[in-house]
Amino acid sequence: MRTKGNHWRAHALLLLVLVAMIYPMVWLVGASFKPENQIFTTMNPLPLVFTFANYVNGWTATGTSFTVYLSNSLTVSIATVIANVASCSVAAYAFARLDFAFRKFWFAVMLGTMMLPFQATLIPQYAIFYQLNWINTFLPLVVPYLLAYDAFFIFLMVQFIRGIPRELDEAAALDGAGHVRVFFSIVLPLMRPALITTTILTFIWTFNDFLRQLVYLSDHARYTAPLGLNAFVDRASGSSYGGMLAMSVVTLVPTVAVFLAAQRRIVDGVATTGIK
């Protein structure tokens, strides 16, 4: 009986924590359907009067259609996903299977970059991209990922590849397959859980990125969804929050949908890589 009582108390505590965590999200969605003069008048997250005016007015409130912002975000996110998955998988195979000089040293250096704050390299990167005349384009947001920019995903894939038996590589080598054939025909198909995890996390992180996009993009026609929301706040004149909240809900839809559709694959991919 004592164990059962502790069990119910634990569940009650977890329920309270859950309510506290999801309340802001519920309030956001509810406030987006409230009339402007009722958003901050009550703590009740559910609107007493439903209206879609916030979505209609907010879609073009910044002077640029929010469709442009969403399209730009999807373009950058999809391109980044393709570049990141391709480059990180190749780099991970090299670290996990190839025997080259100072391999452990370079792997340690690669892991060290995970501890380096993004802000530490922001100015040097900006200087390079400025010299290349890439400012106010999508290139600074995508091209670095073609060079295995994200060490976290390299490490994740390396851990997964190390779990693939080397006997498969040796059997392919006996049949005359080189490293390229082994990678594309044997290792890459078996890396599917890690590749799916990399795809989903890269998409979510890129779609929600704000700082890098704020630094490199200045033209409203190239703004992504996070920058579009920021521009909306600048034009809100301190009191018009309905459209901003409505567009915030619209911005959440793609990432939430991707996460809900693939949350099991994310867990499986991380679990099979040995990262705890």
Contacts in CASP RR format, 6 or more apart in sequence:
PFRMAT RR
TARGET T0000
AUTHOR 0000-0000-0000
METHOD contacts of the structure
MODEL  1
MRTKGNHWRAHALLLLVLVAMIYPMVWLVGASFKPENQIFTTMNPLPLVF
TFANYVNGWTATGTSFTVYLSNSLTVSIATVIANVASCSVAAYAFARLDF
AFRKFWFAVMLGTMMLPFQATLIPQYAIFYQLNWINTFLPLVVPYLLAYD
AFFIFLMVQFIRGIPRELDEAAALDGAGHVRVFFSIVLPLMRPALITTTI
LTFIWTFNDFLRQLVYLSDHARYTAPLGLNAFVDRASGSSYGGMLAMSVV
TLVPTVAVFLAAQRRIVDGVATTGIK
23 45 0 8 1.000
26 45 0 8 1.000
27 45 0 8 1.000
28 245 0 8 1.000
28 248 0 8 1.000
28 249 0 8 1.000
29 45 0 8 1.000
29 249 0 8 1.000
30 45 0 8 1.000
30 46 0 8 1.000
30 47 0 8 1.000
31 39 0 8 1.000
31 45 0 8 1.000
31 47 0 8 1.000
31 241 0 8 1.000
31 242 0 8 1.000
31 245 0 8 1.000
32 54 0 8 1.000
32 55 0 8 1.000
32 242 0 8 1.000
32 243 0 8 1.000
32 245 0 8 1.000
32 246 0 8 1.000
32 248 0 8 1.000
32 249 0 8 1.000
33 47 0 8 1.000
33 50 0 8 1.000
33 51 0 8 1.000
33 52 0 8 1.000
33 54 0 8 1.000
34 47 0 8 1.000
34 48 0 8 1.000
34 49 0 8 1.000
34 51 0 8 1.000
34 54 0 8 1.000
34 242 0 8 1.000
35 47 0 8 1.000
35 49 0 8 1.000
35 51 0 8 1.000
35 53 0 8 1.000
36 54 0 8 1.000
36 240 0 8 1.000
36 241 0 8 1.000
36 242 0 8 1.000
38 47 0 8 1.000
38 48 0 8 1.000
38 49 0 8 1.000
39 241 0 8 1.000
39 242 0 8 1.000
39 245 0 8 1.000
40 241 0 8 1.000
54 242 0 8 1.000
54 243 0 8 1.000
54 245 0 8 1.000
54 246 0 8 1.000
55 243 0 8 1.000
55 246 0 8 1.000
55 247 0 8 1.000
55 250 0 8 1.000
57 242 0 8 1.000
57 243 0 8 1.000
58 66 0 8 1.000
58 232 0 8 1.000
58 242 0 8 1.000
58 243 0 8 1.000
58 244 0 8 1.000
58 246 0 8 1.000
58 247 0 8 1.000
59 65 0 8 1.000
59 66 0 8 1.000
59 67 0 8 1.000
59 247 0 8 1.000
60 66 0 8 1.000
61 232 0 8 1.000
61 235 0 8 1.000
61 240 0 8 1.000
61 243 0 8 1.000
61 244 0 8 1.000
61 247 0 8 1.000
62 220 0 8 1.000
62 228 0 8 1.000
62 231 0 8 1.000
62 232 0 8 1.000
62 235 0 8 1.000
63 220 0 8 1.000
64 220 0 8 1.000
64 221 0 8 1.000
64 223 0 8 1.000
64 228 0 8 1.000
64 231 0 8 1.000
66 225 0 8 1.000
66 228 0 8 1.000
66 247 0 8 1.000
66 250 0 8 1.000
68 221 0 8 1.000
68 223 0 8 1.000
69 223 0 8 1.000
69 224 0 8 1.000
69 225 0 8 1.000
69 227 0 8 1.000
69 228 0 8 1.000
70 225 0 8 1.000
70 250 0 8 1.000
70 251 0 8 1.000
70 254 0 8 1.000
72 138 0 8 1.000
72 222 0 8 1.000
72 223 0 8 1.000
72 224 0 8 1.000
72 225 0 8 1.000
73 207 0 8 1.000
73 224 0 8 1.000
73 225 0 8 1.000
73 226 0 8 1.000
73 254 0 8 1.000
74 207 0 8 1.000
74 254 0 8 1.000
75 138 0 8 1.000
76 138 0 8 1.000
76 141 0 8 1.000
76 142 0 8 1.000
76 206 0 8 1.000
76 213 0 8 1.000
76 224 0 8 1.000
77 202 0 8 1.000
77 203 0 8 1.000
77 206 0 8 1.000
77 207 0 8 1.000
78 203 0 8 1.000
79 138 0 8 1.000
79 142 0 8 1.000
80 141 0 8 1.000
80 142 0 8 1.000
80 145 0 8 1.000
80 202 0 8 1.000
80 203 0 8 1.000
80 206 0 8 1.000
81 199 0 8 1.000
81 202 0 8 1.000
81 203 0 8 1.000
81 206 0 8 1.000
83 142 0 8 1.000
83 143 0 8 1.000
83 145 0 8 1.000
83 146 0 8 1.000
84 145 0 8 1.000
84 149 0 8 1.000
84 150 0 8 1.000
84 153 0 8 1.000
84 198 0 8 1.000
84 202 0 8 1.000
85 195 0 8 1.000
85 198 0 8 1.000
85 199 0 8 1.000
85 202 0 8 1.000
86 146 0 8 1.000
87 145 0 8 1.000
87 146 0 8 1.000
87 147 0 8 1.000
87 148 0 8 1.000
87 149 0 8 1.000
88 148 0 8 1.000
88 150 0 8 1.000
88 153 0 8 1.000
88 154 0 8 1.000
88 157 0 8 1.000
88 198 0 8 1.000
89 157 0 8 1.000
89 188 0 8 1.000
89 191 0 8 1.000
89 195 0 8 1.000
89 198 0 8 1.000
90 148 0 8 1.000
90 183 0 8 1.000
91 148 0 8 1.000
91 154 0 8 1.000
92 153 0 8 1.000
92 154 0 8 1.000
92 155 0 8 1.000
92 156 0 8 1.000
92 157 0 8 1.000
92 158 0 8 1.000
92 160 0 8 1.000
92 161 0 8 1.000
93 157 0 8 1.000
93 161 0 8 1.000
93 179 0 8 1.000
93 183 0 8 1.000
93 187 0 8 1.000
94 100 0 8 1.000
95 103 0 8 1.000
95 106 0 8 1.000
95 107 0 8 1.000
95 110 0 8 1.000
95 154 0 8 1.000
95 158 0 8 1.000
96 157 0 8 1.000
96 158 0 8 1.000
96 161 0 8 1.000
96 162 0 8 1.000
97 161 0 8 1.000
97 166 0 8 1.000
97 169 0 8 1.000
97 179 0 8 1.000
97 182 0 8 1.000
97 187 0 8 1.000
98 179 0 8 1.000
107 158 0 8 1.000
110 151 0 8 1.000
110 154 0 8 1.000
110 155 0 8 1.000
111 151 0 8 1.000
111 155 0 8 1.000
112 151 0 8 1.000
113 151 0 8 1.000
114 151 0 8 1.000
114 152 0 8 1.000
114 155 0 8 1.000
118 211 0 8 1.000
118 212 0 8 1.000
122 215 0 8 1.000
125 140 0 8 1.000
125 144 0 8 1.000
126 135 0 8 1.000
126 215 0 8 1.000
126 216 0 8 1.000
129 135 0 8 1.000
129 139 0 8 1.000
129 140 0 8 1.000
129 216 0 8 1.000
132 139 0 8 1.000
134 140 0 8 1.000
134 143 0 8 1.000
134 216 0 8 1.000
135 216 0 8 1.000
135 218 0 8 1.000
136 216 0 8 1.000
136 217 0 8 1.000
136 218 0 8 1.000
136 219 0 8 1.000
136 222 0 8 1.000
137 216 0 8 1.000
137 222 0 8 1.000
138 222 0 8 1.000
140 212 0 8 1.000
140 216 0 8 1.000
141 206 0 8 1.000
141 209 0 8 1.000
141 212 0 8 1.000
141 213 0 8 1.000
141 216 0 8 1.000
148 154 0 8 1.000
150 202 0 8 1.000
153 198 0 8 1.000
153 201 0 8 1.000
153 202 0 8 1.000
155 275 0 8 1.000
156 194 0 8 1.000
156 197 0 8 1.000
156 198 0 8 1.000
156 270 0 8 1.000
156 273 0 8 1.000
156 275 0 8 1.000
157 191 0 8 1.000
157 194 0 8 1.000
157 195 0 8 1.000
157 198 0 8 1.000
157 273 0 8 1.000
159 273 0 8 1.000
159 274 0 8 1.000
159 275 0 8 1.000
160 191 0 8 1.000
160 193 0 8 1.000
160 194 0 8 1.000
160 269 0 8 1.000
160 272 0 8 1.000
160 273 0 8 1.000
160 274 0 8 1.000
161 187 0 8 1.000
161 191 0 8 1.000
164 186 0 8 1.000
164 187 0 8 1.000
164 190 0 8 1.000
164 191 0 8 1.000
168 186 0 8 1.000
168 190 0 8 1.000
169 182 0 8 1.000
169 186 0 8 1.000
169 187 0 8 1.000
172 178 0 8 1.000
172 181 0 8 1.000
172 182 0 8 1.000
172 185 0 8 1.000
172 186 0 8 1.000
173 182 0 8 1.000
177 185 0 8 1.000
177 186 0 8 1.000
188 195 0 8 1.000
193 265 0 8 1.000
193 268 0 8 1.000
193 269 0 8 1.000
193 272 0 8 1.000
193 273 0 8 1.000
194 269 0 8 1.000
194 272 0 8 1.000
194 273 0 8 1.000
196 262 0 8 1.000
196 265 0 8 1.000
196 266 0 8 1.000
196 269 0 8 1.000
197 265 0 8 1.000
197 266 0 8 1.000
197 268 0 8 1.000
197 269 0 8 1.000
197 270 0 8 1.000
197 273 0 8 1.000
200 258 0 8 1.000
200 259 0 8 1.000
200 262 0 8 1.000
200 265 0 8 1.000
200 266 0 8 1.000
201 266 0 8 1.000
203 255 0 8 1.000
203 258 0 8 1.000
204 255 0 8 1.000
204 258 0 8 1.000
204 259 0 8 1.000
207 224 0 8 1.000
207 225 0 8 1.000
207 254 0 8 1.000
207 255 0 8 1.000
208 226 0 8 1.000
208 255 0 8 1.000
209 224 0 8 1.000
209 226 0 8 1.000
210 226 0 8 1.000
210 227 0 8 1.000
210 230 0 8 1.000
213 223 0 8 1.000
213 224 0 8 1.000
213 226 0 8 1.000
213 227 0 8 1.000
214 226 0 8 1.000
214 227 0 8 1.000
214 230 0 8 1.000
217 223 0 8 1.000
217 224 0 8 1.000
217 227 0 8 1.000
220 231 0 8 1.000
223 231 0 8 1.000
225 251 0 8 1.000
226 251 0 8 1.000
228 247 0 8 1.000
229 244 0 8 1.000
229 247 0 8 1.000
229 248 0 8 1.000
229 251 0 8 1.000
232 243 0 8 1.000
232 244 0 8 1.000
232 247 0 8 1.000
233 244 0 8 1.000
236 244 0 8 1.000
259 266 0 8 1.000
END
